Amino acid sequence: APHADWLRSVILSTGSSSHKPIETDSGSSKGSSPLIFINPDLKRSDECTDGRGSLGICVPHEECLSTQEQLRSGGRVTLCTNGSIICCAWGDIARGVQRQPTPPVNPVQAELDGCEDRYRSLREERYLGLQESEDDYGNLASVAEIGWTMSGGKITFPCSGYLITLRAIVTTARCVESNGRKPTVVRIGSIGAGQRTNYLVPPIRRVTVHDEYDESSGLHNIALITLSESITATPFVYPSCLWKNQTHLPARTQLLLLRDYEPRITTHFVHPMYYSECRERLGETAELLDGQICMLREAPETKFIPSTPCFSTGSIIMWENRTANPEIIDAMYLVGLHSHGDCRERDDVQLAIRVSEYYDWIVSNIK
């Protein structure tokens, strides 16, 4: 059998470069070689008949102990297509294989990673609704206003967050700790809402602030809000996606600035900066910390600038994944959250939280 030595070297290798004769129970060397049969029509997972006539399946050789036994005894070995896939009897697989358990699918990660496809039908329905009424379907479906119940029952919504699952909102730690106590309620989809827009005002169950958040420096300025129960996604309110790429950022993103007066939200285009340029611009006035990125406002089309707005903490920085499909609302991705920065000049550096750096933290803290 011309393949016997090679097959022995692959399957019966013990770390030695030479092969000793295989001895029988009486102590003498067994002279017979295994008969190797190659069936080029068989592939992995195909049903087959092994050298002993037993029904089996084509599996990698390391999953079948009977192959080693047949080689030692000079029996017949059936190869499926090539030398690494071997026909193994069903019973031998069951008793001989130590299969690695398949790791369970993390439902949170599955929801985050599949958001484009998961809510595609709602974005299509939203597009159709926009053709009928821009007032009712022109709201910001994933933007959440973070609220505190004040004396007299009045609720104030001073900062914003982003709905990323049916029960979780990402915002900044500075936002949720701005009133000396945790927020109690959120308002989702209300910005830009019309008379028939079904926005939601669910209560908050839990607020999780990053364990290493430092208020003075802004290090790890991120928090998660867990709602009391999962919402029902509609064309008016549904989660958007998380930007996961940790090496690259979109060249042009939108920053949504929440205000106390109309219009409640204004959009500003911002661009990421290279780390080297950012550190040079910051100089000794500020430090670029872990999980942070530097952003610059987009240059205006004219030199006349009536004012330079100060961005509030937690302002959403998002990117639209534009596609060639004209009959759907394109998916939006949360890229960052504004942390802090000067606003005296239009080209002042803005520091933001890079959410892709916190992907694992987000997944592990959504419960």
C-alpha positions as CSV (number, residue, x, y, z in Angstrom):
1,A,0.0,0.0,0.0
2,P,1.9,3.1,-1.2
3,H,0.0,5.4,1.3
4,A,0.5,3.3,4.4
5,D,3.7,4.9,5.6
6,W,2.3,8.4,5.1
7,L,-1.0,7.6,6.8
8,R,0.8,6.1,9.7
9,S,2.9,9.2,10.0
10,V,-0.2,11.4,10.1
11,I,-2.4,9.3,12.4
12,L,-0.1,7.3,14.5
13,S,2.6,9.9,15.0
14,T,4.1,9.9,18.5
15,G,6.6,12.7,18.0
16,S,9.3,10.3,16.8
17,S,10.8,10.6,13.3
18,S,11.0,6.9,12.8
19,H,8.3,4.2,12.9
20,K,8.9,1.0,14.9
21,P,7.3,-2.3,13.7
22,I,3.9,-2.9,15.3
23,E,4.1,-5.9,17.5
24,T,1.4,-8.5,18.1
25,D,0.4,-9.9,21.4
26,S,3.0,-12.7,21.1
27,G,5.7,-10.1,20.8
28,S,6.6,-10.6,17.1
29,S,6.4,-7.9,14.5
30,K,3.3,-7.8,12.5
31,G,4.2,-7.8,8.8
32,S,0.9,-7.0,7.2
33,S,0.1,-3.5,6.1
34,P,-3.3,-1.9,6.0
35,L,-5.2,-1.8,2.8
36,I,-6.1,1.8,2.0
37,F,-9.0,2.4,-0.3
38,I,-9.6,6.0,-1.6
39,N,-13.1,7.0,-2.7
40,P,-12.8,10.3,-4.5
41,D,-16.6,10.7,-4.6
42,L,-17.0,10.9,-0.8
43,K,-16.6,14.1,1.1
44,R,-16.8,15.2,4.7
45,S,-20.2,14.3,6.3
46,D,-21.1,11.9,3.5
47,E,-22.4,8.5,4.6
48,C,-20.1,5.6,3.9
49,T,-19.1,2.0,4.6
50,D,-15.9,1.5,6.5
51,G,-13.3,-1.3,6.0
52,R,-15.2,-3.7,8.2
53,G,-18.5,-3.2,6.4
54,S,-20.1,-1.0,9.0
55,L,-22.1,2.0,8.1
56,G,-20.6,5.3,9.1
57,I,-19.8,8.9,8.0
58,C,-16.8,10.7,6.7
59,V,-15.1,12.6,9.5
60,P,-11.6,14.1,10.2
61,H,-9.3,11.2,11.2
62,E,-8.7,12.5,14.7
63,E,-12.4,12.0,15.4
64,C,-12.3,8.3,14.8
65,L,-10.4,5.9,17.1
66,S,-11.2,2.8,15.1
67,T,-9.0,4.1,12.3
68,Q,-5.9,3.7,14.5
69,E,-7.0,0.2,15.5
70,Q,-7.4,-0.8,11.9
71,L,-4.0,0.5,10.9
72,R,-2.4,-1.4,13.7
73,S,-4.1,-4.6,12.8
74,G,-3.5,-4.2,9.1
75,G,-7.2,-3.8,8.3
76,R,-8.9,-1.9,5.5
77,V,-9.1,1.9,5.8
78,T,-11.4,4.0,3.6
79,L,-10.4,7.5,2.8
80,C,-12.9,10.1,1.7
81,T,-11.3,12.2,-1.1
82,N,-8.0,12.8,0.8
83,G,-6.0,11.5,3.7
84,S,-7.4,13.7,6.4
85,I,-11.0,12.6,6.0
86,I,-11.8,9.0,6.9
87,C,-14.9,6.8,6.9
88,C,-15.7,6.0,10.5
89,A,-18.4,3.7,11.8
90,W,-21.2,5.5,13.7
91,G,-20.5,3.6,16.9
92,D,-16.8,4.4,16.8
93,I,-17.5,8.1,16.6
94,A,-19.9,8.0,19.6
95,R,-17.5,6.2,21.9
96,G,-14.2,7.6,20.6
97,V,-14.7,11.3,20.1
98,Q,-14.3,13.9,22.8
99,R,-16.3,16.6,21.0
100,Q,-15.8,20.2,22.1
101,P,-19.1,21.7,23.1
102,T,-20.4,24.3,20.8
103,P,-20.3,27.6,22.7
104,P,-23.7,29.1,23.3
105,V,-24.8,32.0,21.2
106,N,-24.8,35.2,23.2
107,P,-28.3,36.6,22.6
108,V,-27.1,40.2,23.3
109,Q,-24.3,39.9,20.8
110,A,-26.6,38.3,18.2
111,E,-29.0,41.2,18.6
112,L,-26.3,43.8,18.3
113,D,-24.5,42.2,15.3
114,G,-27.7,41.5,13.4
115,C,-29.4,44.9,13.8
116,E,-29.3,45.8,10.1
117,D,-31.2,42.7,9.0
118,R,-33.3,42.4,12.2
119,Y,-35.0,45.8,11.7
120,R,-34.9,45.9,7.9
121,S,-38.6,45.4,7.5
122,L,-39.3,48.3,9.9
123,R,-37.0,50.6,7.9
124,E,-38.8,49.6,4.7
125,E,-42.2,50.3,6.4
126,R,-40.8,53.6,7.7
127,Y,-39.8,54.6,4.1
128,L,-43.3,54.0,2.9
129,G,-44.7,56.0,5.8
130,L,-42.4,58.9,4.9
131,Q,-44.0,59.1,1.5
132,E,-47.4,59.6,3.1
133,S,-46.4,61.9,6.1
134,E,-42.9,63.3,6.8
135,D,-44.3,64.9,9.9
136,D,-45.3,61.5,11.5
137,Y,-42.3,59.4,10.2
138,G,-39.6,62.0,10.4
139,N,-38.7,61.5,14.0
140,L,-35.4,60.2,15.3
141,A,-36.3,56.5,15.9
142,S,-33.3,55.5,18.1
143,V,-32.6,58.7,19.9
144,A,-33.4,58.6,23.6
145,E,-33.8,61.6,26.0
146,I,-32.6,60.8,29.5
147,G,-35.1,62.1,32.1
148,W,-35.3,62.9,35.8
149,T,-38.5,63.2,37.8
150,M,-38.4,66.5,39.7
151,S,-40.5,67.9,42.5
152,G,-44.1,68.4,41.5
153,G,-43.9,65.5,39.1
154,K,-42.3,67.4,36.3
155,I,-39.8,65.5,34.2
156,T,-36.7,67.1,32.6
157,F,-34.7,65.6,29.8
158,P,-31.2,67.4,29.8
159,C,-29.1,64.8,27.9
160,S,-29.4,62.1,25.3
161,G,-28.5,58.5,24.6
162,Y,-28.9,55.9,21.8
163,L,-31.2,52.8,21.7
164,I,-29.0,49.8,20.7
165,T,-31.2,46.9,21.8
166,L,-34.9,46.5,22.7
167,R,-33.9,47.2,26.3
168,A,-30.6,49.0,26.4
169,I,-29.5,52.6,25.8
170,V,-25.9,53.8,25.6
171,T,-25.0,57.3,27.0
172,T,-22.2,58.9,28.9
173,A,-21.5,58.5,32.6
174,R,-21.4,62.3,32.9
175,C,-25.0,62.4,31.6
176,V,-26.5,59.9,34.1
177,E,-24.6,61.5,37.1
178,S,-25.4,65.1,36.2
179,N,-28.2,65.5,38.6
180,G,-26.7,63.9,41.7
181,R,-28.9,60.9,41.3
182,K,-29.7,58.4,38.7
183,P,-32.3,59.1,36.0
184,T,-35.7,57.5,36.2
185,V,-37.2,57.5,32.7
186,V,-36.4,57.9,29.1
187,R,-38.2,59.3,26.1
188,I,-37.5,57.4,22.8
189,G,-38.5,58.7,19.3
190,S,-40.1,61.9,20.5
191,I,-37.6,64.3,18.8
192,G,-39.1,65.3,15.5
193,A,-42.3,63.5,16.3
194,G,-45.6,64.4,14.7
195,Q,-49.2,64.1,16.0
196,R,-49.5,60.4,15.1
197,T,-45.9,59.4,16.0
198,N,-46.0,56.7,18.6
199,Y,-43.0,57.5,20.7
200,L,-42.3,55.7,24.0
201,V,-41.7,56.9,27.6
202,P,-40.5,53.7,29.4
203,P,-39.2,53.7,33.0
204,I,-35.6,52.8,33.8
205,R,-34.7,49.7,35.8
206,R,-30.9,50.0,36.1
207,V,-28.1,52.4,35.3
208,T,-24.6,50.9,34.9
209,V,-21.6,53.3,34.9
210,H,-18.2,52.1,33.8
211,D,-16.3,51.0,37.0
212,E,-13.2,53.0,36.0
213,Y,-15.0,56.2,35.1
214,D,-13.1,59.3,36.3
215,E,-15.2,62.5,36.5
216,S,-12.3,64.9,36.5
217,S,-10.5,63.5,33.4
218,G,-13.4,62.0,31.5
219,L,-11.7,58.6,31.4
220,H,-14.2,55.8,30.5
221,N,-17.1,58.3,30.3
222,I,-19.7,55.7,29.3
223,A,-22.8,54.2,30.9
224,L,-25.6,51.8,30.0
225,I,-29.3,52.3,30.8
226,T,-31.5,49.2,31.1
227,L,-35.2,49.7,30.7
228,S,-37.7,48.0,33.0
229,E,-38.8,45.8,30.1
230,S,-38.1,45.3,26.4
231,I,-39.9,47.7,24.1
232,T,-41.8,46.6,21.0
233,A,-40.0,47.8,17.9
234,T,-42.2,49.8,15.5
235,P,-41.4,52.0,12.4
236,F,-41.4,54.9,14.9
237,V,-39.0,53.4,17.5
238,Y,-36.4,50.7,17.0
239,P,-32.8,50.1,17.9
240,S,-29.9,51.2,15.6
241,C,-26.5,49.6,15.2
242,L,-23.2,49.9,17.0
243,W,-20.0,50.7,15.0
244,K,-17.6,47.8,15.9
245,N,-14.5,48.6,13.8
246,Q,-11.7,49.5,16.3
247,T,-9.1,50.6,13.7
248,H,-11.1,52.8,11.3
249,L,-13.8,55.4,11.6
250,P,-16.2,56.9,9.0
251,A,-14.7,60.0,7.4
252,R,-17.8,62.0,8.0
253,T,-20.3,61.6,10.8
254,Q,-23.3,63.5,12.2
255,L,-23.4,64.9,15.7
256,L,-26.9,65.5,17.1
257,L,-27.0,68.4,19.6
258,L,-29.9,68.3,22.0
259,R,-31.3,71.7,23.1
260,D,-34.0,73.0,25.5
261,Y,-35.7,75.0,22.8
262,E,-36.9,74.5,19.2
263,P,-35.5,73.0,17.2
264,R,-34.8,70.4,19.9
265,I,-32.0,68.8,17.8
266,T,-29.5,70.4,15.4
267,T,-27.2,68.4,13.2
268,H,-23.5,69.1,12.9
269,F,-21.0,67.2,10.8
270,V,-17.7,66.2,12.4
271,H,-14.6,64.4,11.3
272,P,-12.2,62.1,13.2
273,M,-8.6,63.2,13.6
274,Y,-5.5,61.1,13.4
275,Y,-4.1,60.4,16.9
276,S,-0.8,62.1,16.1
277,E,-2.6,65.3,15.0
278,C,-4.9,65.2,17.9
279,R,-2.1,65.0,20.5
280,E,-0.3,67.8,18.8
281,R,-3.4,70.0,18.8
282,L,-4.2,69.2,22.4
283,G,-0.7,70.0,23.6
284,E,-0.5,70.3,27.3
285,T,-4.1,71.6,27.7
286,A,-5.7,68.2,27.6
287,E,-4.8,64.5,27.3
288,L,-6.2,61.9,24.9
289,L,-7.2,59.0,27.2
290,D,-8.1,55.4,26.5
291,G,-11.3,55.0,24.6
292,Q,-11.4,58.6,23.4
293,I,-11.2,60.0,19.9
294,C,-10.7,63.6,18.6
295,M,-13.2,65.2,16.3
296,L,-13.3,68.4,14.4
297,R,-16.4,70.3,13.2
298,E,-16.8,70.4,9.4
299,A,-15.6,73.6,7.8
300,P,-18.5,75.9,6.9
301,E,-19.4,76.7,3.3
302,T,-19.2,80.4,4.1
303,K,-17.0,82.5,6.4
304,F,-20.1,84.0,8.1
305,I,-20.7,82.0,11.3
306,P,-23.3,83.5,13.6
307,S,-22.2,81.3,16.6
308,T,-20.1,78.3,17.5
309,P,-22.3,75.9,19.6
310,C,-21.0,74.1,22.6
311,F,-21.7,70.4,22.3
312,S,-23.3,68.8,25.3
313,T,-22.1,65.6,27.0
314,G,-23.7,62.5,25.5
315,S,-24.4,64.2,22.1
316,I,-24.8,61.3,19.7
317,I,-22.2,60.9,16.9
318,M,-23.6,58.6,14.2
319,W,-23.0,57.4,10.7
320,E,-25.5,56.5,8.0
321,N,-24.8,53.4,6.0
322,R,-26.0,54.6,2.7
323,T,-27.0,51.9,0.2
324,A,-28.1,51.9,-3.4
325,N,-31.6,50.8,-2.4
326,P,-33.9,53.9,-2.8
327,E,-36.9,52.2,-1.1
328,I,-35.6,51.8,2.4
329,I,-34.4,54.0,5.3
330,D,-30.6,53.3,5.6
331,A,-29.3,51.9,8.8
332,M,-27.7,54.2,11.3
333,Y,-24.6,53.4,13.4
334,L,-23.6,54.8,16.7
335,V,-19.9,55.8,16.3
336,G,-19.3,57.9,19.4
337,L,-20.7,60.1,22.2
338,H,-19.4,63.6,22.8
339,S,-17.6,63.9,26.0
340,H,-16.1,67.4,26.3
341,G,-14.2,70.1,24.5
342,D,-13.8,73.9,24.0
343,C,-16.3,75.8,21.9
344,R,-14.6,79.2,21.6
345,E,-13.4,78.5,18.1
346,R,-15.0,76.4,15.4
347,D,-11.8,74.4,14.9
348,D,-11.5,73.5,18.6
349,V,-10.8,69.8,19.2
350,Q,-13.8,67.9,20.6
351,L,-13.2,64.7,22.6
352,A,-15.6,61.9,22.2
353,I,-16.1,58.3,23.4
354,R,-15.2,55.8,20.8
355,V,-18.0,53.2,21.4
356,S,-16.2,50.4,19.4
357,E,-13.6,50.4,22.2
358,Y,-16.3,49.4,24.6
359,Y,-18.1,46.8,22.6
360,D,-17.1,43.9,24.9
361,W,-18.0,46.0,28.0
362,I,-21.4,46.8,26.5
363,V,-22.1,43.2,25.7
364,S,-21.1,41.9,29.1
365,N,-23.2,44.6,31.0
366,I,-26.4,44.3,29.1
367,K,-28.6,42.0,31.2
